[in-house]
Amino acid sequence: MQQHGSAPLAEQRPFACRGVRGATTVSRNDPEEILAATRELLHSILRVNEMEVEDIASIYFTTTVDLNAVYPAVAARQLGMFDTALICGHEMQVPGSLPLCIRVLIHWNTTRTQKEVGHVYLNEAKSLRPDRKSLPPIQPEQVSPVVAAVKMLATML
């Protein structure tokens, strides 16, 4: 488990389960390529966040439907995650979405805040996380009238 350091108990943050995202792509539906890319992704996420495997509650892997040669969870087992709960599934088939993509959602028990969590996107999957400033604004009809009014007032101030 993560160490709390030498800070007094009152100053220590409680553990929370944080979601850590990541994604990568491969060039073809090949078991070895899928496993190598998934191992690289997992290793990068663990390194960036200084994670201990025993603090990982579970990992959810998804692939686009064009990847089915092997379960990406096998890569986690290859890295020694024998007691971690793992599951695989397919992403929604959204027209124009990134093909040959492996995504991961790690549920991590940590004292870090959400802003301190590092998400990792490799290869062509870097395009999945555009700068938040470039995301389209939510239209008023997509949220409740009260929330829309508050958002509109906030932009005018």
C-alpha positions, 0 to 999 in steps of 0.5 A: 500500500502507499505510504502516507509519509511523515505528515501528521494524521490530521494532514493526511488525505484519505484514500479514494478510488480514482479512475485512471484512463489510458489508450493506445493503438496498434497497426493490426489485429495481431495477438503479439502486437496487442499484448506488447502495446497493452503492456507498454500502456500499463507500464507507462500508467504505473510509472507516471502515477508511481502506482503499486499493483496492490493498490489497483482495485480493478482494470477495465479494458476495451478495444474497438471491434476490429481487435479480437485476436487476444484479450488485452487483460492477458498483458496485465497478467504478463506483468504480474497482476495475478490478483487484480480484477480484470475484464475486457469489452468492446467500445461502442461503434461510433462512426469516424472513431479511432480504429485499432484502439485499446483503452483502459480504465484503472480503478486505483486506491490512492491519496492523490486528488483527481487533478494529480492523476496522470492519464496516458495516451500513446500512439494514435490515441493521443488524439483522444484527449484534446485540450479541454479548451477545444471541446465544444461548449454544452448547448443550453438544451443539453442541460437543465434550465437552471444549470444553463442559466448559471452557465450563461451568467458565468460567461457574461461576468 
